[in-house]
Amino acid sequence: MIGYQFMGKAHSHAFRDLDFFFPGGASPVLKAIAGRAEAAVRDAANQYGFESYETDWRKLLERDDIDVIDIVTPNYLHAEMAIAAAEAGKHVICEKPMAMTVEEAIRMRDAVKKNGVTGLLCHNYRFAPAVQYAKQLIASGRLGRIYHIRAQYLQDWIMDPNFPLVWRLRKEVTGSGALGDIGAHILDLARFLVGEITELTATMETFIKTRPLGEMSGGLEARVDGSQTGTVDVDDATAILAHFDNGALGVFEATRFAGGNRNGNRFEINGERGSIRWDLENMNLLHVYLEDDEAGLQGFRTINCTETVHPFADRYWPAGHIIGYEHTFMNLFASYFESIVEGKPFQPDFDEGVRNERVLEAVETSAQKREWVAIPQE
Ligand SMILES: NC(=O)c1ccc[n+]([C@@H]2O[C@H](COP(=O)([O-])OP(=O)(O)OC[C@H]3O[C@@H](n4cnc5c(N)ncnc54)[C@H](O)[C@@H]3O)[C@@H](O)[C@H]2O)c1
């Protein structure tokens, strides 16, 4: 693993619990974790249960006892680290957004293909049981032709103008702001559930243009470094209208200025025979409307996706005994490792990452040029 803060903790926890909840599956051995500051990375190794640590991530690539490299560092490092890992013959797990540009994402995809290893892009929300069940409902035709998806990813953790200019607010480190950080997730969910986006138009806004300097200190918290200030050169909020290849229409909003919304990752999908709604903050619940319900009883019903028929439910607790955020990572990694052992394709892989990156890049192009942008389909 390279990096050890927010996602470092989330991934390490999931790796440690796989053997417990997915016995008999491929269980990772936590060989080494890398970071730049020795004391901090040593503490992380101890807390997360890694056997050893390195202060130079390239040392991980030289080790024969390491098969998979997990990249949980800021976005500008993803391409360099993923390509080096693939060239060293390691499978690559990479956090989203995959890269800074489409060109970088293509080089990452080509590197894993050329070196015969796999690439996993960590769009963990696909692996919430309710989202997997929504996918089954749509794929089985239960909702009929899909007309709409409206999805929002709403946060509020940078609304204080004195919140510092952390790496997530600096273009050279993060690529884009709310778009790549949280918009990437809802666009990936839309592509997973509905289909490919063919054309879009978008607009972006930066509400607070200057902030004190500082750095992330864990999770979505930060500390101010001093009295100096810097310019915010990424979006605080992005809004998108999109057409899909199957004729559906999408409306998307990603913002970190939606006060009161701590982590509101939501979608509603309307088809000719029914609709579904989901919200991460109540992630076990899927709200389903079916048009063939009898008159008088029509309306959204609330399904707690913890019954044995629901994806992954049999791995955990009896019906109604809910699971949480960390289980999305466990479901994702258990499925990914199984695919490596069985030699089967798995999504979201780096091909999927390139497709999502094309959408992200088109959003920025559209916002800059103030026009509709077509997305190349592969
Ligand atoms: N899947 C999700 O839901 C989700 C959630 C949060 C973050 N992310 C993604 O995960 C990645 C990491 O985000 P985070 O929230 O964990 O960030 P963070 O700031 O909490 O942690 C970043 C880590 O990278 C390390 N790092 C930075 N530069 C480094 C370098 N040159 N060499 C080695 N290590 C270096 C830092 O020391 C730190 O441990 C980002 O790409 C982010 O977009 C994904």
PDBQT file of the ligand as one rigid body, heavy atoms in Angstrom, charges set to zero:
ROOT
HETATM    1  N1  LIG A 401     -13.298   5.655  -2.991  1.00  0.00    +0.000 N 
HETATM    2  C1  LIG A 401     -13.615   6.667  -2.206  1.00  0.00    +0.000 C 
HETATM    3  O1  LIG A 401     -14.750   6.786  -1.780  1.00  0.00    +0.000 OA
HETATM    4  C2  LIG A 401     -12.573   7.684  -1.833  1.00  0.00    +0.000 A 
HETATM    5  C3  LIG A 401     -12.725   8.474  -0.666  1.00  0.00    +0.000 A 
HETATM    6  C4  LIG A 401     -11.699   9.365  -0.329  1.00  0.00    +0.000 A 
HETATM    7  C5  LIG A 401     -10.580   9.489  -1.136  1.00  0.00    +0.000 A 
HETATM    8  N2  LIG A 401     -10.475   8.746  -2.282  1.00  0.00    +0.000 N 
HETATM    9  C6  LIG A 401      -9.268   8.864  -3.143  1.00  0.00    +0.000 C 
HETATM   10  O2  LIG A 401      -8.186   8.219  -2.469  1.00  0.00    +0.000 OA
HETATM   11  C7  LIG A 401      -6.959   8.901  -2.737  1.00  0.00    +0.000 C 
HETATM   12  C8  LIG A 401      -6.329   9.312  -1.420  1.00  0.00    +0.000 C 
HETATM   13  O3  LIG A 401      -7.256  10.156  -0.721  1.00  0.00    +0.000 OA
HETATM   14  P1  LIG A 401      -7.265  10.237   0.883  1.00  0.00    +0.000 P 
HETATM   15  O4  LIG A 401      -8.560  10.830   1.271  1.00  0.00    +0.000 OA
HETATM   16  O5  LIG A 401      -6.858   8.948   1.457  1.00  0.00    +0.000 OA
HETATM   17  O6  LIG A 401      -6.113  11.322   1.078  1.00  0.00    +0.000 OA
HETATM   18  P2  LIG A 401      -5.304  11.647   2.413  1.00  0.00    +0.000 P 
HETATM   19  O7  LIG A 401      -4.811  13.030   2.262  1.00  0.00    +0.000 OA
HETATM   20  O8  LIG A 401      -6.116  11.248   3.607  1.00  0.00    +0.000 OA
HETATM   21  O9  LIG A 401      -4.065  10.604   2.307  1.00  0.00    +0.000 OA
HETATM   22  C9  LIG A 401      -3.128  10.694   1.248  1.00  0.00    +0.000 C 
HETATM   23  C10 LIG A 401      -1.931   9.818   1.589  1.00  0.00    +0.000 C 
HETATM   24  O10 LIG A 401      -0.977   9.884   0.523  1.00  0.00    +0.000 OA
HETATM   25  C11 LIG A 401       0.322  10.060   1.092  1.00  0.00    +0.000 C 
HETATM   26  N3  LIG A 401       1.216  10.690   0.112  1.00  0.00    +0.000 N 
HETATM   27  C12 LIG A 401       1.104  11.923  -0.425  1.00  0.00    +0.000 A 
HETATM   28  N4  LIG A 401       2.131  12.147  -1.267  1.00  0.00    +0.000 NA
HETATM   29  C13 LIG A 401       2.887  11.023  -1.275  1.00  0.00    +0.000 A 
HETATM   30  C14 LIG A 401       4.087  10.634  -1.945  1.00  0.00    +0.000 A 
HETATM   31  N5  LIG A 401       4.726  11.476  -2.783  1.00  0.00    +0.000 N 
HETATM   32  N6  LIG A 401       4.586   9.397  -1.721  1.00  0.00    +0.000 NA
HETATM   33  C15 LIG A 401       3.953   8.546  -0.866  1.00  0.00    +0.000 A 
HETATM   34  N7  LIG A 401       2.812   8.862  -0.206  1.00  0.00    +0.000 NA
HETATM   35  C16 LIG A 401       2.305  10.080  -0.412  1.00  0.00    +0.000 A 
HETATM   36  C17 LIG A 401       0.059  10.910   2.331  1.00  0.00    +0.000 C 
HETATM   37  O11 LIG A 401       1.130  10.841   3.237  1.00  0.00    +0.000 OA
HETATM   38  C18 LIG A 401      -1.207  10.249   2.865  1.00  0.00    +0.000 C 
HETATM   39  O12 LIG A 401      -0.898   9.103   3.630  1.00  0.00    +0.000 OA
HETATM   40  C19 LIG A 401      -7.319  10.076  -3.648  1.00  0.00    +0.000 C 
HETATM   41  O13 LIG A 401      -7.087   9.709  -4.978  1.00  0.00    +0.000 OA
HETATM   42  C20 LIG A 401      -8.814  10.285  -3.394  1.00  0.00    +0.000 C 
HETATM   43  O14 LIG A 401      -9.480  10.859  -4.500  1.00  0.00    +0.000 OA
HETATM   44  C21 LIG A 401     -11.434   7.853  -2.620  1.00  0.00    +0.000 A 
ENDROOT
TORSDOF 0
